[in-house]
């Protein structure tokens, strides 16, 4: 398993833990244990940091200087592997989070959408796309469109095009 796969798997594990904690928060409301609320926020920060590290790892693979023809072709194949149909979505989402910043009132929404989208993308990459994954993907993109329109004044797809 590559470094990038390890990060993606950790993100998926953290997201599952985050989902369970959010269920507890919904169940207990104002009586939610403060430790649960702290862990929710910590997981959101961890996921953001892992996404950032994943983006840096991908950039490093695609921009690293090549000294030998063989390592060049290997590295080129490695970088192409991560530039699939989902790459623009991941890049735009990272940019959205950076533009909003942790202090923005809608930042937690963006983190939630990032976690959901990351899980869907990882499952699609690993196990293939299904109708239910496509539907879930479309739902998250719709939510991201609403979020970017209300916060940045452009759609999520326009943000993707700007970064392309």
C-alpha positions as a Markdown table, in Angstrom:
| # | Residue | x | y | z |
|---|---|---|---|---|
| 1 | Unk | 0.0 | 0.0 | 0.0 |
| 2 | Unk | 1.4 | 3.4 | -0.9 |
| 3 | Unk | 1.7 | 6.5 | 1.3 |
| 4 | Unk | -1.3 | 8.1 | -0.4 |
| 5 | Unk | -3.4 | 5.0 | 0.1 |
| 6 | Unk | -2.4 | 4.9 | 3.8 |
| 7 | Unk | -3.6 | 8.5 | 4.2 |
| 8 | Unk | -6.8 | 7.8 | 2.3 |
| 9 | Unk | -7.5 | 4.8 | 4.6 |
| 10 | Unk | -6.8 | 6.9 | 7.7 |
| 11 | Unk | -9.2 | 9.5 | 6.4 |
| 12 | Unk | -11.9 | 6.9 | 5.9 |
| 13 | Unk | -11.3 | 5.5 | 9.4 |
| 14 | Unk | -11.5 | 9.0 | 11.0 |
| 15 | Unk | -14.6 | 9.8 | 9.0 |
| 16 | Unk | -16.4 | 6.6 | 10.3 |
| 17 | Unk | -15.4 | 7.6 | 13.9 |
| 18 | Unk | -16.6 | 11.1 | 13.2 |
| 19 | Unk | -20.0 | 9.8 | 12.0 |
| 20 | Unk | -20.5 | 7.8 | 15.2 |
| 21 | Unk | -19.7 | 10.7 | 17.3 |
| 22 | Unk | -22.0 | 13.0 | 15.4 |
| 23 | Unk | -24.8 | 10.4 | 16.0 |
| 24 | Unk | -24.1 | 10.7 | 19.7 |
| 25 | Unk | -24.3 | 14.4 | 19.5 |
| 26 | Unk | -27.6 | 14.2 | 17.7 |
| 27 | Unk | -28.9 | 11.7 | 20.2 |
| 28 | Unk | -27.9 | 13.6 | 23.3 |
| 29 | Unk | -28.2 | 17.2 | 22.0 |
| 30 | Unk | -27.1 | 19.7 | 24.7 |
| 31 | Unk | -26.3 | 16.9 | 27.1 |
| 32 | Unk | -23.6 | 15.6 | 24.9 |
| 33 | Unk | -20.4 | 14.8 | 26.8 |
| 34 | Unk | -17.9 | 17.6 | 26.1 |
| 35 | Unk | -15.3 | 15.0 | 25.4 |
| 36 | Unk | -17.4 | 13.9 | 22.4 |
| 37 | Unk | -17.6 | 17.4 | 21.1 |
| 38 | Unk | -13.9 | 17.9 | 21.5 |
| 39 | Unk | -13.2 | 14.7 | 19.7 |
| 40 | Unk | -15.5 | 15.7 | 16.8 |
| 41 | Unk | -13.6 | 18.9 | 16.3 |
| 42 | Unk | -10.2 | 17.2 | 16.6 |
| 43 | Unk | -11.2 | 14.6 | 14.0 |
| 44 | Unk | -12.4 | 17.4 | 11.7 |
| 45 | Unk | -9.0 | 19.1 | 12.1 |
| 46 | Unk | -7.2 | 15.8 | 11.6 |
| 47 | Unk | -9.1 | 15.0 | 8.4 |
| 48 | Unk | -8.3 | 18.5 | 7.1 |
| 49 | Unk | -4.6 | 18.0 | 7.8 |
| 50 | Unk | -4.5 | 14.6 | 6.2 |
| 51 | Unk | -6.2 | 16.0 | 3.1 |
| 52 | Unk | -3.6 | 18.7 | 2.9 |
| 53 | Unk | -0.8 | 16.2 | 3.4 |
| 54 | Unk | -2.4 | 14.0 | 0.7 |
| 55 | Unk | -2.4 | 17.0 | -1.7 |
| 56 | Unk | 1.2 | 17.8 | -1.0 |
| 57 | Unk | 2.2 | 14.1 | -1.5 |
| 58 | Unk | 0.5 | 14.1 | -4.9 |
| 59 | Unk | 2.1 | 17.4 | -5.9 |
| 60 | Unk | 5.5 | 16.1 | -4.8 |
| 61 | Unk | 5.2 | 13.0 | -6.9 |
| 62 | Unk | 4.2 | 15.0 | -10.0 |
| 63 | Unk | 6.8 | 17.8 | -9.6 |
| 64 | Unk | 9.9 | 15.9 | -8.2 |
| 65 | Unk | 13.0 | 16.2 | -10.4 |
| 66 | Unk | 13.9 | 13.1 | -12.4 |
| 67 | Unk | 17.5 | 11.9 | -12.6 |
| 68 | Unk | 17.0 | 8.7 | -14.6 |
| 69 | Unk | 14.7 | 7.8 | -17.5 |
| 70 | Unk | 13.4 | 4.8 | -15.6 |
| 71 | Unk | 12.6 | 6.8 | -12.5 |
| 72 | Unk | 11.0 | 9.4 | -14.7 |
| 73 | Unk | 8.6 | 7.0 | -16.3 |
| 74 | Unk | 7.8 | 5.4 | -13.0 |
| 75 | Unk | 7.1 | 8.7 | -11.3 |
| 76 | Unk | 5.1 | 9.9 | -14.3 |
| 77 | Unk | 2.9 | 6.8 | -14.1 |
| 78 | Unk | 2.6 | 7.3 | -10.3 |
| 79 | Unk | 1.5 | 10.9 | -10.7 |
| 80 | Unk | -1.0 | 10.0 | -13.4 |
| 81 | Unk | -2.5 | 7.4 | -11.1 |
| 82 | Unk | -3.7 | 10.1 | -8.8 |
| 83 | Unk | -5.0 | 12.4 | -11.5 |
| 84 | Unk | -8.2 | 10.5 | -12.2 |
| 85 | Unk | -11.6 | 12.0 | -12.7 |
| 86 | Unk | -11.9 | 12.7 | -9.0 |
| 87 | Unk | -8.7 | 14.8 | -8.7 |
| 88 | Unk | -10.3 | 18.1 | -9.7 |
| 89 | Unk | -13.0 | 17.7 | -7.1 |
| 90 | Unk | -10.3 | 17.0 | -4.4 |
| 91 | Unk | -8.3 | 20.0 | -5.5 |
| 92 | Unk | -11.3 | 22.3 | -5.6 |
| 93 | Unk | -12.4 | 21.1 | -2.2 |
| 94 | Unk | -9.0 | 21.8 | -0.7 |
| 95 | Unk | -9.0 | 25.2 | -2.2 |
| 96 | Unk | -12.5 | 25.9 | -0.8 |
| 97 | Unk | -11.3 | 24.9 | 2.7 |
| 98 | Unk | -8.3 | 27.2 | 2.3 |
| 99 | Unk | -10.4 | 30.1 | 1.1 |
| 100 | Unk | -12.9 | 29.7 | 4.0 |
| 101 | Unk | -10.4 | 29.2 | 6.8 |
| 102 | Unk | -11.2 | 27.5 | 10.1 |
| 103 | Unk | -12.8 | 30.6 | 11.5 |
| 104 | Unk | -15.5 | 30.8 | 8.8 |
| 105 | Unk | -19.1 | 30.0 | 10.0 |
| 106 | Unk | -19.5 | 27.5 | 7.3 |
| 107 | Unk | -16.1 | 25.8 | 7.6 |
| 108 | Unk | -17.5 | 22.9 | 9.6 |
| 109 | Unk | -20.0 | 22.3 | 6.8 |
| 110 | Unk | -17.2 | 22.2 | 4.3 |
| 111 | Unk | -15.3 | 19.7 | 6.5 |
| 112 | Unk | -18.4 | 17.5 | 6.6 |
| 113 | Unk | -18.7 | 17.6 | 2.9 |
| 114 | Unk | -15.0 | 16.9 | 2.5 |
| 115 | Unk | -15.2 | 13.8 | 4.7 |
| 116 | Unk | -18.3 | 12.5 | 2.9 |
| 117 | Unk | -16.8 | 13.2 | -0.6 |
| 118 | Unk | -13.5 | 11.6 | 0.4 |
| 119 | Unk | -15.2 | 8.4 | 1.6 |
| 120 | Unk | -17.2 | 8.2 | -1.6 |
| 121 | Unk | -14.2 | 8.8 | -3.8 |
| 122 | Unk | -12.0 | 6.3 | -1.9 |
| 123 | Unk | -14.7 | 3.6 | -2.2 |
| 124 | Unk | -15.2 | 4.3 | -5.9 |
| 125 | Unk | -11.5 | 4.1 | -6.5 |
| 126 | Unk | -11.2 | 0.9 | -4.5 |
| 127 | Unk | -14.3 | -1.0 | -5.4 |
| 128 | Unk | -15.7 | 0.8 | -8.4 |
| 129 | Unk | -18.6 | 3.1 | -8.9 |
| 130 | Unk | -22.2 | 2.0 | -8.1 |
| 131 | Unk | -25.5 | 3.8 | -8.6 |
| 132 | Unk | -25.8 | 4.5 | -4.9 |
| 133 | Unk | -22.2 | 6.0 | -4.9 |
| 134 | Unk | -23.0 | 8.1 | -7.9 |
| 135 | Unk | -26.2 | 9.4 | -6.2 |
| 136 | Unk | -24.3 | 10.2 | -2.9 |
| 137 | Unk | -21.5 | 11.9 | -5.0 |
| 138 | Unk | -24.1 | 14.0 | -6.7 |
| 139 | Unk | -25.7 | 15.0 | -3.4 |
| 140 | Unk | -22.4 | 16.1 | -1.9 |
| 141 | Unk | -21.5 | 18.1 | -5.1 |
| 142 | Unk | -24.9 | 19.8 | -4.9 |
| 143 | Unk | -24.2 | 20.7 | -1.3 |
| 144 | Unk | -20.8 | 22.0 | -2.3 |
| 145 | Unk | -22.3 | 24.1 | -5.1 |
| 146 | Unk | -24.7 | 25.7 | -2.6 |
| 147 | Unk | -21.8 | 26.3 | -0.1 |
| 148 | Unk | -19.5 | 27.9 | -2.7 |
| 149 | Unk | -22.2 | 30.0 | -4.2 |
| 150 | Unk | -23.2 | 31.4 | -0.8 |
| 151 | Unk | -19.6 | 31.9 | 0.5 |
| 152 | Unk | -17.4 | 32.6 | -2.6 |
| 153 | Unk | -20.0 | 33.8 | -5.1 |
| 154 | Unk | -19.3 | 31.0 | -7.6 |
| 155 | Unk | -20.3 | 27.4 | -8.1 |
| 156 | Unk | -18.2 | 24.5 | -7.1 |
| 157 | Unk | -17.7 | 23.6 | -10.8 |
| 158 | Unk | -16.6 | 27.2 | -11.5 |
| 159 | Unk | -14.1 | 26.8 | -8.7 |
| 160 | Unk | -12.9 | 23.6 | -10.3 |
| 161 | Unk | -12.5 | 25.3 | -13.7 |
| 162 | Unk | -10.5 | 28.1 | -12.2 |
| 163 | Unk | -8.0 | 25.6 | -10.7 |
| 164 | Unk | -7.7 | 23.5 | -13.8 |
